[in-house]
């Protein structure tokens, strides 16, 4: 069985996969060099191909991304092809990005960078603290957990929103269903969406909300 790897995997981890699957033939190629002929000649693809994929012989596509919206549309994949995503692998990185964005806004970093580039020594007034903020997170998956964990270092009050009732989640102080989102949005200093993109989440944050 042939496996085409076009995901940016560390060589150490790729070797571990190869060592555990000696019966597979692995071909590693950067995504921009992958051609349709390559896709046509393999059984499994690791990564996010942009070529034609509605192929009966293709057994599986193992995405390197958590999002899979472009692959689940009608006619994109053959019904015989298994599709998996990398959900659960980006929680720490995305959580750090979220904290970085909040700090950037709160502390006027963009304004200071502009001043620095313009060689201006000028105080920018304003800004606020994250400390004791109320944060509403929509979607209670891995991204929510990792983000809430880090926000707790700032003594934030975390409200999680989920479609259905669920068990308490560590680092989340309060959980409500989407039916009650209108009750908690006015309380939020920050609103974080950790939802997958699909038909049910498209325009979830509409003009009214």
Secondary structure, 3 states (H helix, E strand, C coil): CEEEECCCCCHHHHHHHHHHCCCCEEEECCHHHCCHHHHHCCCEEECCCCCCCCCCCCCEEECCCCCCHHHCCCCCCCCCCEEECCCCCCHHHHHHHHHHHHHHHHCCHHHHHHHHHCCCCCCCCCCCCCCCCEEEEECCCHHHHHHHHHHHHHCCEEEEEECCCCCCCCCCCEEEEHHHHHHHHHHCCEEEECCCCCCCCCCCCCCCC
